[in-house]
Structure formats: structure tokens, C-alpha cells
Amino acid sequence: MPRTSPLARAVAVACAALLAGALTACSSSTEQAVQNTGSAVTSAASPTAGATESAETAAGTTSDTTAAGTTALETAGTAAGGERTISTAYGDVTVPATATRVAAMSYDTPWQLQSLGVTPIAVQDYGKWIEQFTPEQQALVAGIPTIGSFGELNFEAVAAADPDLIVGDADEIDEATFKRLSEIAPTAIVKGYSRGDWQAITTALAEATGTTAAADTSRTAYESTLNRLRSEYADVIAANTWVHFSLGDDASQFSIQQPTGAIGNLVVNELGLLYGAGVPTDYSDGGYGSYPLEQLGTIFAGVTVALYPLNSDGSISPAIKAIQDNELFKRLEVAKSGKVFGLTTSITDFVTANEWLEELEATVLSKL
């Protein structure tokens, strides 16, 4: 399941990615994953996000709101005997006070653990998608036992890894799967207000793994960069109308990254980049909307700056290249102005979100 953020619960069929080559982390990871892999049905629930936000609600949601939303996932108490009781998506769970063998069940979980200084002992098989990840991410999972590919969890492989803690995302792990995993080891499945709520998800994983100090450090760095950019580039942000696009569900479509997804969450909710009036606001749980190429003119109307995901090595995916080569795209005012920028960073946690902001500043904001 590949990145931009890429998994979409409603089962979007990403033929474009399959036909034209895998896209990188459009942003973040799971949304695109869904787009790239198509309709994925796991023994766990399909990756659907929680509530779909309206334009105003999504645009008004900030880090403060997210932080408030994580209170339900905070540590409920400490028990004797080297254990802690925490609240999770499926109720209170007793976990080791200090887990040393953590197995990651969900697509973005290894990178979120990496941001917390935790190296998982079992992860999904990223197979053909591995080249989409950064060298650091590839090094993290190199040689680590796998527990099945996206949508195909192998319980025997999980047990063989002998974890003392299993963690994952409720958008991929349903309650029935949680119960089966709990028979193997203590299992903490976390959830945010939507699939793209990486703030709440990362914070909850830190609670589960006892790494809240690392989460606090990375959150502080992220919020510092976010607030600085909001202040230093307030005029640039306000003077432009933005959009973040990527490949669509098939070669005849393109997609818009929505505030319910990881990238859209940061672009719209956190940084406050205003999308054009033509961008549909019937946001999906999957974090993106796919539209016919014929709607490029309508949806991009008034857009002055367009962002899109690049592969981690800086190359452009064939599917996105095909969109930009389409005559309908070339006729867009934003395309004629040359203000179409690609970004390589995929967002899954506070560390990668901070890196995305720094790349945005260097590649886009400082040039406008």
C-alpha cells in the first residue's frame, strides 16, 4: 500500500498507479496507498477514516484540536508489576511498562514508531512499493520479518515474531482482528478523528510504547516550524489560492488531497493554505477525491499554486506526469504560470510533517 498517504476505505481502484507505475507518497502515505493498491480488503477492516469533515470544520481544525482529541487515548493509569493500562480504540488494554519487541500491523505504523525511536520487530511486506520510501525508511525495515502485505495480515507470522506488544491503526485493524491479535500479545490499536489525523495516531502510539518524551520533542519541533512559517509567510499564504493534487483512481482521472487525509490535513487544517473555490468539499474518509480529467478546469479555477507528490528520489511518477502532459492541464492558468511544485516528503508523524514543512519553505514559499 503505498503512500499519499495513500489506502482509501471506500475502496478506490487505483488503476492509474498500477498501469502507470507506483506513485510515491503523495503525501503521506496511506491515502495513496489505497489509490495505488486499489480496493484492499484485509482480515481487518478496510482503511476507512472516521468522520468526514465539512470544509469549514476541516479548515478550522488545528493542532490544538487534534491534541484535544487525543485525550481519550491517554494513559489511564499505571498498574503494578511492570505494566500500564491505556485506553485504545477498542477499550482499555494492559501493556508492558517498557515494551522491547513491538510488532507494527498497519501501513504507516513503522514510520510513526521510527519517529519515536522505536524499531519494530515485524512489519508489513512493502514489496514492490519499497522504492517509494526514503533510504532511512528502507533501512528501518530491511531484514525485519514481515507479517503479510497490505490487506493480507498473516497471524501465524505475527505469532512467530514473538512480540511483547502489537500496535496498529483502527482504520486497518478492525475489532475482530484486534481480538485475534490480543491472543498473541497485548495489542494497542489507536485511532484519530480521521485517517489523516497523524497527530493523534502518533501521540497514541507514543502512549502505548512508553515514548511520550520522544513524541513531545518532535511535536515541539514541528509546532515551532509550523508557527514560524505561518508568521513569516503569512502574506504569501494569504495572497494565493492552493491545491494539492495527485493521480486518480484510473488513468482518466486525477485526485485532490483532502483535509481528512494526512497531506490535506497539514496543507489545509494546519498550515491554512486555502483551496480554490472549485475544489469539492464533500470530503471522503479516504482522504482524497478522484475526478475525471475533464473537470480539471472547473476544480482548478482560481488556483494560483499547485502542489503534488514526487517519489522519494525526486522523480515524478508516470501517472502524475501523464496528468501534467494532458492538454487540459496545460491550459490551466496555474500551469501556464509555472507555479506547480513537487514535494518528496511523505507525512506520517511529527518528524516527517516537520520535514515536509521545511521542504515546502525551501521549494515553494521562499520562491513566491
N, C-alpha and C positions, 0 to 999 in steps of 0.2 A: 503494500500500500504506500505509496509514495506520496510525496509531500504537497501542497498547499493546500497545504495544510491541508490537502488534500485528501478523505473517506466519506461519503455522504449518505446519511442514513437512508434516505428515501430511495436509495439505490440508483444513482445516476450511472449511465452506461458510458464509460469514458472511451469510446472507440477512438477518439482523436488521439489520445495518448497511446493506445495500443497500435493504432495504424501509423501514427507519425513518430512514435518514439516517446519514451517516458519524459515527462516534464519534471522539472525539479521542484523544489519546494516552493511552490507558489506560496509562498508564504508559508508557510508554515506548514505543514505537514500533513495533517490528516485530511483536510478537505480535499486536497488534490489527490490524496491517496485514493480517496473514493473515486474521484474522477478518473484516475489512471487505471484503477483495477476494475472499475465498473461496479455492478451490484454485488456487494460482498455479504454473504450470509455466514455468520460464524455460529459455532455452538453457543456462542454468546450472542447478545443482541446485536443487530446491525448498528453501526455507529451513528446513532441519531442524537442530535443535540437536545437540550432541554427546551426551554421556551423560546419561541421566535419573538424577537423584539420589533416594535414599531420603529419607524425612522426616528421619531423624536426620542423615544426611550433609549434606543441604541446609541444615538448620538450623544445623549446626555449621560451615559454610563461611563464612569471613570474608575481609576484605580481605587478611589475611596469606596465606591460602591462595591467593587469586587472584594475589597478587603472585608467589608461588612458581611458579604455573602459567605465568607469562609468561616465565620464563627461557628456554624453548625458542624464544621469539620475539625474544630479544635480539640485538643486533648481533654477527655472527660475526667480523667483522674489518674492517679498512679497507684498501682497495686504492689503488694509485697512480692518478693521472690523474683526480682528482675523482670517484671512485666509491667505493661501500661495498658490502660483501657482507653481507646479512642473512638470517636464517632465517625462512621463512614456512610457511604451511600446506602448500605444495607444494614444499618444498625450498629450498635456498639460491638467492638471487636477487641480482644485482648491480644497484644502483640509483644514481642520481646523488647525489653528496655533498650537493648542495643543489638539490632539485627546485623549479622555478618554475612549472610547468604540470601540476598534479595533477588527474587525472580521477577522480571518485568513482563507482564502479559500483553500490554497494549502497544500500539504502533509508536507513539511518541514517548512512552514511559522511559526508555533507556536514556534519551537525551535530557529529559527532566531530571532523572537520577544523576546524570553526569553533571548537571549544573549544581547539584547538591553535594558533589564529591563522593557519590556512591557508584561503584562499579557493579553492575548486575551480574549474576552467575548464570542466567538463562534469559534469552530474548527471542523475539520472532525471527524467522528466516527472511532477511531482506532481499536475498537472492538477486534477481535482475535489477532491483532498484538501488543497489548499494552504491553505484557510481554517482547517484544524485546527492549523496551525503558528503559532508566535508571530510578531509583527511583525518581530523580529530575524531569525528563520529565513526568513521570506518575503523579507526584503530581501536576505539572503545569496544566494538562488538566482534572484532577479529578473533576467531578461535573460540568464542563463547558458545556453549551448547545452545541449540535452537529448540523451540517448543511449538513449531509449526509456522506456516506463513500466515499472513493477514487473513482472517476469516476461517482459519483451519487450525484451531487450538488442539494440540496433542497432549492429553492429560498424562499419558504414560511418560512422555518426555519431561513434563513438569515434575513428576514424582522422582524420576531418575536424577534430576538436577539436585535433589535433596535440599530445597530451600528452607530457611527458618522463617522467611516472610515472603509472601506473594503480594504484589501490588499491581494495580491496573486502573483503567478508566471505565466508568459505568456506561459510557457511550459505546463501548465494545464488549464489556463483560456484563451480561445480564444476571439476575439473581439466581437462576438455576445453575449457571456456570460458577457463580460465586460459591454456592453451596458445595459443588463438587471440588472446587479448588481448596475449600476450607477443610476438606477431609485429608488433604495432603499436608497443609501447613497453615498457620494463621494468615488470613487473607484480608487485605485492606483495599477495597475498591472505592475510588474517590470520584467526585463529580463537581462541575462548576455550573453556573446558570445556563451555559450553552457549551457546545463542543469547543468553541474557540476561547473559552474562559481559562486560558493557560495560567493566569494569576492564581485563581482559586485551586486549580488542579495541582500546580507545583507546590503551593503552600500546604495543601493537604498531604501530599506525598512527603513533604518535609516532616510533618507531624508524625506520619506513620513510621518513618525511618529514623526519627530522632535527630534530624539535621536542621532544626529550625534556625540555628545560628547562621548556617550557610545560606539559607533562604533569605534571612533578614539582610545579610550583607549584599547579596545580589539584587534584592529588591531596592535597597537604598541606592545602589549604583544606578540602577535603571531609572528610578524616580528622579534622581539628580539630573541625568541626561535628558529625560523627558521634559522636566520643568525648564531646563536651560534652553532647549530647542523651542519650546512654546514661547518663551520670552524673547530670545534673540531673533527668532524668525517669525514673530507674530505678524508682521506686515506681509511677508511673503506668503504665509499660510492663508491669511485673510484675503489677499489680492487674487488668489487663484481658486479655480474650481477643479476638483480632483476626481480621479477614478483609478481603481486597481483592477486590471483585467488579466485573464489567463485563457487557457484552452477551454473548449466547451465539451459537452458530452459526446459529440462526434465532430467529424471534420467540417461539417457545415455550420458549426456553432462556435461561439466564444462565451466566456464566463466573466462575471463580475464577483469579486470577493466581497462578501457582505459582513456587516458588523457582528454577526453571530459566529463568524469563523475567526481563526487566530490572527490572520493578517488584517482582515477588515476590522476586527476588534481594536487593534493597535492604531490603524490608519484613521478610523472614524471616531471611535469612542475615546481613545487615549490621547492621540495627538491632535484630534479635532480638525482633520482635513475634510472639508465639506465636499460631498459628492455632488455631481451635476444633477439638475432637476429632472433629467430624463432617466436617471437610474431608478429602476423599480425598487419599491420599498416593501414588497411582500417577501420579506426575508425568510429563508429556509433554515431548517435545523442543520442542514449540511454545511452551512457557511458560505455557499456560493449559489449563484443563479446562472443557468445556461440559456443562451438565447440565439436565435438564427442570425447569421451574418447580415441578413437584410435589415436587422434592427440596429446596426452599428451607428448609423446617422442619428437615429432617434435617441438612443441611450447615451451617446457621447455628446449630445447637443450642449454647447456651452462649456464643455470641459477644456481647460487650458493646460493641465498637466496630467499625463497618464503614466501609471506605474505598472510594471509586470515582472514576473519572476524569471530569473536566469538560473541555469544549472550552477552547482557549486563551483565549477571550474570557470565560470564566466561565459560559457557558451549558451546559445539560445536553443530551446527545444524546437524540433521541426514543426510541431503543431502550432506553436506560437508564431514561428517565422511565417508559416502559411497564412495566418491571420493578418500579419503586418504586410504581407505581399499582396493581399487581396485588394482589388481596386476600390472597393467600398471603404476600406480602412485608409488607403492613401488619400482619399478625398476629404477625410476628416480635418477640420481646422487644426486640431492638436497635432496631427501627423505632419501637416504642412509646416507647422511652426518648429518641428523638431523636438518638441518637449515631451518625448516619450522615453522613459528611463527604465532600464532593467536593474534589478537588485538580486544579489546572490543569496542573501541570508534568509534562512527559514526560521520561523518563530515557534518555539515550543515552551519557553520558560523565560525567567527574568534575564538570564545571561544572554540568550540569543536575541531577545527583544532589545536589549541594550545595544547589541552588535548591529541589529537592523537599523536602529535609530542613528547610530554613528555612520553607517553606510549611506543612509538617506541624506544625512547632512553633507557628507563629502561628495556624493554623486548628484544630488538634486538641489537641496535647499541653498547651498553655497553658490550654486551656478545660476540661480534665478534672480 
